[in-house]
């Protein structure tokens, strides 16, 4: 989708850059969590609870980039019309939900300490997160189907 010099190819290129940035952030977060498995971390004075909280904060920030990437990919699909336009619209919608859910405060709706805004933010983020998985699988299926045809 990037090198075709069609409308939306620059948007698809930006989406891939954001996806690579999100992958790098997740790699840093998982590396920090893996360092907690080594006993020498605590022997040298490290606090596992603080390090784990930092790694979770780093990982949570990557979902905003993933949401922006999926939103841009959905826009590129709609503009290029090389895949199903409805799929592109749903991809953009779920990317927008993931992006909005990552920006507003989110919480678990089942907890008593969660405010209404946090509950709505958590639901929006969860719908975007599930939609990200579903649309990624469907886009992969459409891509494989087109390659075989």
C-alpha positions, -999 to +999 in steps of 0.1 A: +000+000+000+029+024+005+048+024-027+020+026-052+019+064-056-018+064-051-039+083-028-034+071+007+001+056+002+017+083+023-009+077+051-001+040+049+036+047+052+030+069+083+009+041+098+037+016+094+062+041+110+039+045+140+035+007+142+073+002+144+075+029+171+049+011+191+068-022+186+100-005+200+081+008+230+067-027+237+102-042+234+115-018+260+086-025+283+090-063+280+128-060+285+122-041+317+097-068+329+121-096+320+148-080+340+126-084+371+129-122+367+166-120+375+172-122+413+202-098+410+178-069+404+165-070+439+200-078+453+213-046+438+186-026+455+160-025+428+123-023+437+103-047+416+069-030+422+082+003+409+099-012+379+068-032+370+046-001+373+070+018+351+070-010+325+032-011+325+031+027+320+055+024+291+035-004+275+002+015+280+015+044+260+022+022+230-015+016+225-020+053+216+005+048+188-012+015+178-046+033+177-032+061+156-016+036+133-048+015+128-068+048+123-044+059+095-044+024+080-082+025+079-081+058+062-055+045+037-077+015+029-107+037+023-088+061+001-070+034-020-100+011-024-078-019-028-095-038+001-131-038+012-141-002+020-163-014+049-133-032+064-113+001+061-141+020+079-142-005+107-104-004+110-104+033+112-132+032+138-115+007+160-082+027+157-101+058+167-116+041+197-082+027+208-067+061+204-094+079+224-094+051+250-057+056+255-060+094+259-089+096+284-087+081+319-097+044+319-107+021+347-125-011+354-163-006+354-167-033+380-147-014+407-165+008+433-136+034+431-140+039+393-157+071+382-182+072+353-156+088+330-131+061+338-156+034+332-166+048+298-129+052+289-122+016+299-151+004+278-140+025+248-104+012+251-115-024+254-137-022+223-109-006+204-084-033+217-107-062+207-114-045+173-077-041+167-072-079+169-103-087+148-095-062+121-059-073+119-069-109+114-095-099+088-071-077+069-046-105+069-073-129+055-082-104+028-046-099+019-039-136+016-071-141-004-061-114-029-026-128-032-039-162-042-064-148-067 
